[in-house]
Amino acid sequence: MRHIARLLFIVFTVYRFGLDELALSKFRQPWVKVVVRVITASRRLDAPRGQRLRLALERLGPIFVKFGQVLSTRRDLIPADIADELAQLQDNVPPFPAVQARQLIESAFGRTIEAMFASFEAEPVASASIAQVHFATLNDGREVAVKVLRPNMLAVIDDDISLMRTLARWIERLSADGKRLKPREVVAEFDNYLHDELDLVREAANAAQLRRNMQGLNLVMVPEMHWDLCTQTVIVMERMKGMPISQTQRLRDAGVDIPKLARDGVTIFFTQVFRDGFFHADMHPGNIQVSIAPETFGRYIALDFGIVGTLTEFDKEYLAQNFIAFFRRDYKRVAELHIESGWVPAGTRVDELEGAIRAVCEPHFDRPLKDISLGQVLLRLFQTSRRFNVEIQPQLVLLQKTLLNVEGLGRQLDPELDLWATAKPFLERWMNDQVGWRGLVMRLKNEAPRYVQLLPELPRLLHQALQPRSDADQRAIGALLVEQQRTNRLLQSIACLAFGFLLGVVAMQVLAYLSPR
C-alpha cells in the first residue's frame, strides 16, 4: 500500500506542476495539442516551466533532487532556462528552520551551541537535498563549517528505494532487456550510496581518505575533519573559502586560467579513478569551488563527500585498456576486451562488434568538446549494446554518472577542451606504470613485508615437505584411495547400464525399420 500511495503522490505532483504538459508539448500532432488543452484547463501554469520542474523535484524528495542536480550540468541536452532553474538544486534547496538545526546539533553532542562554538551563524550558507551547512567559529578561533543532516530523511528515502525495487522487478520480468540491464542490482548500488550519504561519519571518513590521496597532486583541496565533533547526524570540518566554479566570469575576472582549470579537472578525475580507485562521485558545480587565496590560487576545493565510488584493480585495468584503445581508435581491441571480460556472449563476432563501435565513436574524434556530447555517445553505445546483449555492470553506474558530471563541468568552463587529448597521456603513463618496470618494482615493494615474513620459514617448510609422511597421513591417503576405487566402480556400472540401454533402443529402431510393413 505504501508503494501505491507514493506512486499516487508522484502522479499528483506531476499533474499539479504541469510536468505532463511539458512532456506532451514536444509532440506536434493536432490531437496531442487537444489533449494538452484538456488536461491543463483546470490548472494555473503561469510559472516558467523550469521553475515548475524544480519545485516538483523539491516536493518529491531527495532522490528526485539528485536527479535534477545531475540534469542541471547537461546544458547540451536540456534548454538553458530549465538548466538555470535546476542549478539551484545544487546548493539552494529550501532550508529547514534554524531553530531545528540548533536542536539537532545540541542533541547530537549533548552540549549547547554556546558551549561548543564562539560564534554560530543561524542562517545556513548552503542547503542541499540531504543536509545543510552553517558557518561557525570554535572557541580556539578556528573557522569551521557545521553540516547538519535533514530530519526524517531515512523514512523518505527508504520508501522511494522500496518503490524503485518493485519497479525494477517488474522491468526485469516484462522487459526484453530486463535481465541484461540488471535493474535490481543497479537499484541496490544506488541504495547503498544513498544510505552511506545519510551517515555523516562515513562522509567524514571519505573526506579524510580523499585528502590523503590528493595531498601530493597540488590541484585540489579537501577540508580537514574535526573528529571530536563528528557524529552520524552532524559533522564539523575546516571552513573552505572559495568561489563557486559555476561563476565562470567572476573566476576569469579574478585572474583564474579557465582552460587550465578545465584540464586540471580532467586530471583530478582520472587520478582518482585510475591511480586510487576511489573517486568523488557527486561532482556537480554546487560541490566544487575554486580557491582565489594567493597561496592556493586556482586550486579546486572539493565539498560534500557523501557519495564516493570505488573500483577494483580488475575494473581499473579493464577501463584503462578500453580508454586507451578508444583514444588510439583501436576498435578491434575494444571489442576483444568486451568479449574477454564476459560483458558480451563468448560467441559474438569480433568484426561485427568492432564495426558497430567504430560507427558510434569515429564521428566524435578530432572535435572540441563544444561540438560533441558524451551523453549522445553513451546513448548510441547503449543502443548498440542491446544488439549485442552487453550486460550492464552495476559497479560502474556511479563512474558513468561522474563522467557525465565532469563533461558538464568541462563544457561550462572551456567548450574548446579536447577531452581525449587531455586524458590520453595520463592513461598511457598509468598503464606504463602498471605493466612496465615501475609497475614491477611497485608490486615487489608492496609484497616485500610478506616476503620478509616468509623467507625465514622456507627452510622449515622445505624440510617438512621432504619428510616421509606419518602413519596417520598414510592411513588417510589409503582410505581416500579405497573410496575413489569404489566410486570408480560405481561410475563404470552406471556407464555400462546406460550403454546397454542405448544399444537396446538402437536395436529396436533397426528391427522396426527392417520388419515388413
N, C-alpha and C positions, 0 to 999 in steps of 0.2 A: 504493500500500500504506500510505503514511503516513496518508492520509485514512481508510482503513478502520480502522487501529489507533487513531487519535484518536477516531473515531466509537464504536468499541467501548469505549474508556476512558470516554467521556461516558455511554454507556448503563450501563456498570458502576457509575459514580459515582451516577447517578440511582437505580439499584437499591439500591446499598449504603446510601444515606442515606434511602431510602424516599420519594423525591420522586414516584415513580409512585403511591404510596398517597395522597400529598397531593392529586394531581390527580384521582384516581378517587374520593376521598372526597366530592367535590362532587356526585356523582350519587347519587340515592336509590333507583334501581331495585334490586330484590332480587338480580338476577343480578350486578350490579356489586359489591354487598357481598360476594357469594360469591367473586368474583374477587379482591377486596382481601384477604380472609382467606387465600386460597390463596397469593398472591404474598408475603404477609408472614409466612407460617408459620415459615420458617427464619431470620428476622431478629429482632434485638432493636431495637425502635424506641421505647425508653423516653425518649430525649431529646425535649424540646419540638420541635414542628415548625419553628419559626423558627430554632432553633439548628441543626437538621439542614440546613435550606436554606442558612444562612450557611456552615456547614462544607463543604457540597458546592460552593458557588460558589468558596470559597477554594481547594479542591482542584483545581477545573477551570481556574483560572488568571486572569490579569489582565483579559481581555475579559469573563469572567463576573462578576468582582468589580465591574467598572464598571457592568454591568447591574444588579447588586444595589444599587450606590450610587444610581443613578437611581431605582430602585424604592422605596428607603427614604424618599424625600421624598413619595411619593404615598400618604399615610395615608388618603386618601379612597377609594383603590382596593384597599388590602390591609389585613388585620386588624392591630390595634395590636401584638400580640405578635410578629408577623413583621416589622413596620416597626422595632420596637425592636432586634431582633437584627440586621437588615440595616444599621441605622445604625452599627453597629460596623465595618462595612466602609469607612466614610468615612475613618477615620484610625487604625484599630485592627486592621489586618491583622497576623498574627504576623510579627515582625521576623526578619531574618536575623542571625546571630551578630555581636556587637560586634567580635570579632577579625577577622572577614572584612571588616567595614566599614572598620576601620583599614587593612587591607591594600589595599583598593580606593582609599582616599584617598591613601595613600603612593605607590602605583603611579601614580596619575593625575598627581601633582605631582613625583614623584622626590625627595621630602623626607620626613623623619619627621614624625609628628604634633607632637612636642615642638618641632621647629624652626619650624613654622608657627603654632602656637597656644600661648598662655599657659596655657590650660586647655581640656580636651575631655571632654565627658560621654559615657561609653561607652554608657550606656542611651539608646536613641532616644526622643525626645519624641513622635514620630508615625511611624506605619508604614502605608503605603498600598500599592496594588497594583503601582505602578511603582517607587517609591523609598521611602526612609526618611530621617528628619531627626534630626540630633544638634545640640545646642547647644554653642557653644564661645566662647572669648574670644581675640581677636587679641592679638599682642604689644604693640600700642599701647593696649590696654584696651577696644576696641570689642567689643560683644557681637554675635555672628553666629549664623546657622543654617547648618548644613552639610547639603546634600541629596546623598544617595548613591544612584545607580541600582542596582536589584537585579541581581545577576549572572545571566547566561544568559537574559536576558529576550527577546532578539531571536528566538532559535530557537523559543521557545514561541509568541510572537505570530505569527510567520511561518506556523507550522503551522496555527493557528486561522484566520488570514486565508485561507490556501490552501483550507482546508475550506469556509469561507464562500463563496469564489469558486465552488467546484464546486457547492455548493447553490444559489447564485444562478443559475448557468447552467441547472440543472435546473428551477428555478422559472420562469425565462424561457421555457423550452421547453414545459413541461407546464401551467402555469397560464394561465387565460384573461386574468388581469390582469398577467401577467409583463412584457410589453413596456411597459405603462403605468407600472408601478411602478419600472421601471429598477433591478432589484436589483443588477446588476453595477456600475452607476455609484455606487449607494449604498455598496456594499462598498468600492469604490475610494476614495471620500471617507473612509470610516472607516479604511481602511488608511493613507492619508496622515496623518490626525490622530494615529493611534497611533504611527506611526514618527516623526512630529515630536516626540511626547512622550518618545521614547527618546533624543533629542538634547537634553541639558540646556543646551547653549549656546543652542539655539533658544528654549528656555523662558526663559532669562535675557534674551534679546533681546525676547521677547514682554512680559516684565515691565517692561523699560525703556520700551517703547512705550506700554503702558497707564499707567505712571507719568507720562509726559509728557502724555498725553491727559487724565488726571484731575486734574492739578495745580490747575486753576482752579475745580474743582467743589466742593472742600472737603467732600466727603461720603464719600470712600473713600481709604484709604492703601495704597500698594503698596511693598514693600520695595526698597531700593536694592541693586543688584548690585555685588559686588567683582570687577571684571573680571579683575584679575590672578590671581584664584583661581577661575576658571571653566573647566571642560573639558566634554567631551561626557558624561562619567560622574559628575562631581562639580561642584557649584556652591556658592559661599559668598555669602550675602546678609545684609543687615541683619536683626537679630533683631526681630521684632514682638511686642509684649506686648498681649494682649487676652483677651477672654472668648469662648468658643465661642458662636456665635449660636444653637445648639440649646438652650442653657441659659437658657431664657426667664425663669424665675423668678429666677435669680441676677442677670440683667440688670435685671429690674424692681426687685429689692431694692437694686441699686446706683444706682437713680435714672434709668435709661435710659428715654426716652419710646418705648415699644414701637410704638404706632401710627405715630409719625413715622419710626421705623426701617423699618417696612414700606413706607411711602410713599417714603422715600429709596431703598430697594432697587429699586423700580419706576423711579424717576428715573434711577438709575445704569444700569440695564439699557437703557432706551430711549435714553439719551445715547450709550452705547457703540454701540448698533446703528445709530441713525439719524443722529447727528451725525458719528461717527467711522468707522462701518462696520468696526469692529474690537472684538470683544467677548470677554469671559471666558466660555468655553463649558463650564466644568466647575464650575458654581456650586452644588455640594451643600454641606450645612452643615459638613462637615469641612474645607472650603477657605475658610470665612468666619468671621472673628472680629469682635468689637466692642471698640473702644478705651474704656477707662474712665480713662485718664490725663486729668488736668484740662485740659491744653492741646488735646487732641484728643477730648474726651469725646463718646461717641455716634457716632463715625465708624466706617464699615465698614473692616475690614482684609482685603484680598484676598490669597490664597495660592494656590500651585500653578498655574502658567501654561502647563502643557504643552499644553493644548488651547485654542486661540482660534479664533474664527470671523471670517471676512471677508465683506463684501458689496460688490458693485459699486454705482456710482451708480444704474444701472438697477434693481437689486434693491431698493435703499433707497427710491427714489421709488415703485416699484410697491407695496412693502409698506406704506409710509406712507399712500398713497392708499387701499389696502384697509382698513387700520386705521381711518382717518378715516371712510370710508364705513360700516364696521361700527358705529362709535360714533354716527354720525348715523342709523343704521338705513336707509341708502340702499342697499338690497339690489340694486336695478337697476344702480347704479354698480359694485357688486362683481361682478355677472355680466358687465357690459360689460368690466371690467378683465381678467377671466379670458379672455374671448374675444379682446380686443385683444393680450394678451401671448402668445397661441398656446397657452395651457395647456389649452384645450378646443378641439375642432374648430370651424372657422370657421362651419359650418352650424348650430351649436347655437342654439336659440331662446332669446332673452334672457329672455322672460317665464317660460319653464319653469324655467331655471336660477335666476332671481330668486325664484320661488316655493319652490323646494327649499331655497335658502339661508335664506330667511325662516323656514321651518318648523324649521330647525335652531337658529337663533340667537335668534329672538324670545323664546322662553320663558326665556332666561337674563339678560335685561336687568332693571335696577332691582332686583337681588337682591344681597345681600352675598356675599363670596367663600365663606363657610361653606356657603351654600346652592346653590352651583353647582360644577361640575367642568369645568375646561378640557379635561381628558383625555376626558371624555364628549362634550364639544362636538367635539373633534378626531375622535373615533371616528365620530360621526354624519356629520361632514363627509366623512370618508374613505368611508363607505358611500354618501353622495351622489355623491362623485367617481367611484365605479365606474359609476354610472348614466350619467354624462355624459362618461366617458372622459377625466377630468382626468389630465394627466401629472404624475407626481411630480417635483419639482425637487431633485436631489441636493444642490445647494449650500445648500439651506435646511434640510437634515436637522438640522444642528447647532443652528440657530436654534430649530427646533421643540423639540429636547431641552432647550435652555437655558430656553425659555419655560416648559416643564413644571417645571424646577427652580425658577424664580422663583415660579411659582404655589405650589409646595410650600412654599417658604420663607415666602411671604406668608401661607399658611394657618396655618402654625405660629406666626407672630408675631402676626398680627391677623386672626382669622376674619371680622371685620366690614369688612375692607378692600374698598373698591369699586375693583376693578382698572380698570374702564372710565373712571370719573370721574377717577382719578389720572393715567391715561395720555393722555386726550383733549386737555387743554390743552397738554401738551408737544408732541404730534404736530401740532396746529394751528399752534403757534408755529413749529415746524420747517418746516412746509410754507410758511408765510408768508415765512420767511427764504429758502426755495428759489425761490419764484416771484414774490415781491414786489420792491420797490425794493432792499431789503437784499441779496437774492439777486443782483440785477443788479450792484450795487456790488461785492459779494464776487467775482463771476466776473470783472469787469473788473480788479479788483485782482490776482487770480491770473494773468490773462493779460497784465498790464502788462509784465513782463520780455520777453515775446515781441514785444509791440508796439514796445517801445523798440528792440529789435534790428532789427525790420523797417522802421520808419519811415525811417531814413537811406538804405535801399536802394531805396525806392519810386521816386525819380526815375530811377535807372539801369534798374530793371526796366521802367518805363513807356517809357523811351527805346528799350530793346531790343525791346519789343512793337511799337513804331511803325515800326521799321526794316524796309526790304524784305528779304525772305528771300534768303539766299545761293544761289549756283548749285547747291551740293550739296543744300541743302534742296529747291530746286525739282526737281532730278532725282529725289530720293527720293519726293517727292509725286507726280511724274509716273509713276514705277514703280508706286506704290500704286494710282493710278487705272487704269492698264493692267490690273493684276492683278484689280482689282474688276470691270472690264468683262468680263474673261474669265470670272470666277466667275458674273457675272450671266447671260452667255450659256449657261453650263453648266446653271444652275438653270432657265432658260427651256426648254432642250431636255428636261430631265427632266420638267418640268411638262407639256410637250406630249405626251410619250410616255405619261405617267400618264393624261392626259385622253383620249388616243386609246384606251388600253386600257379605261378605264372606259366610254367610248362604245361600244366593241365589245361589252362584256359586256351593256350595256343593250339593244343591237340584237338580240343573240342571245336575250335573255329575251323581247323583244317578238315576234320571229319564232316562238319556241316557243309563245307564247300564242296567236298568230293562226293557226298551222298547224292543219289539220283533225285531230281526234283519231281 
